[in-house]
Structure formats: structure tokens, C-alpha cells
Amino acid sequence: MGQQGAGVDALVFRAGSLFCAFPLTEVIETMRPLATRPLAGTPHYVRGLTILRGEPAPVIDMTRLLTGVTGEIERYIAVRAGRGPVACATGPVLGVQAVHATPPEGPSTMFTGASRSLVAAVGRFGTEPLLVLRSIRTVPEEVWQAAAEETGATAGAAA
């Protein structure tokens, strides 16, 4: 992504006041927000757990993760993650475009924690900054554990 050549095809979306993008190679699909069950004991940016194509998936509020505040949720973007799919709750999806971005030596120093490890590069969307994000591989282990426990409890109740 650090090259200024043809760019990377990416899905652009809003997260509050921020313009963000995931490389298309990491995106599974976009959808309306799905029913989401809260999960106790997870970080503030985890909205809960949903079912994506039959698989339990954590739901990450991208606005809250990147800005610390809750934003309006219009879409879920399912992305590939280390242990399974993750649903990213976002504002509007703005489409696919070739993104020219450079590694974030300057602007990413403003981010800390999970959001800092998430920003792969910084580019532009028109005249606005655009954060090109890495796949959500930084979902904390306790979220996957809570999802597994919730899925097990639900399966046990159905039996």
C-alpha cells in the first residue's frame, strides 16, 4: 500500500466523521445491521455477537473503536479475521474505489491501542483524509471467548 501506483481497490465507508476503507481482499460482504446480542465483559467498542451465514461473529462499532464515541450504524461490513468473520458496524458504505495511500508515520501516531494497530495507511477521499484499515485481527481473545461461551449457552438452551 505504500506505493503511489495503481492503488488498492478498497470499500470506503464512514465511521462517524472519519472516512475509512478496507481492502477488498479482506471484505466478505456488506449488509443491513443484523440482530446483535450484547456480550458482557468485552471492550466498549464491541457491540455484541451476531450470526453471519450461520457462524457467530463479534460486532465491532468502528466509530467507537476509532473515535471513542458511538456513531449511527447504517451497515455491517463482514471482514475476514483470525478466528472467523467479524461484523464491522459502520455508517454509510460509499462504494469501491482505488485508494492511493502511504504508511501512516505521521497521522497514526494520534491513535492508541486497538485503533493504532488497525490503521495500515492514510490516503485521501476527495479532500478528506482516508484511513485504510487492516482486517480486524486485533479482536481481543476475551471477545472470542465470550462469543464461544454465548454460542455454547445458546446451543445448550436449544437442546
C-alpha positions, 0 to 999 in steps of 0.5 A: 500500500505504500506505493503511489501506483495503481492503488488498492481497490478498497470499500470506503465507508464512514465511521462517524466523521472519519472516512475509512476503507478496507481492502477488498481482499479482506471484505466478505460482504456488506449488509443491513445491521443484523440482530446483535446480542450484547456480550458482557465483559468485552471492550466498549467498542464491541457491540455484541455477537451476531450470526453471519451465514450461520457462524457467530461473529463479534460486532465491532462499532468502528466509530467507537473503536476509532473515535471513542464515541458511538456513531449511527450504524447504517451497515455491517461490513463482514471482514475476514479475521483470525478466528472467523468473520467479524461484523464491522458496524459502520455508517454509510458504505460509499462504494469501491474505489482505488485508494492511493495511500502511504504508511501512516508515520505521521497521522497514526501516531494520534491513535492508541491501542486497538485503533493504532494497530488497525490503521495500515495507511492514510490516503485521501477521499476527495479532500478528506483524509482516508484511513485504510484499515487492516482486517480486524485481527486485533479482536481481543481473545476475551471477545472470542471467548465470550462469543464461544461461551454465548454460542455454547449457552445458546446451543445448550438452551436449544437442546 
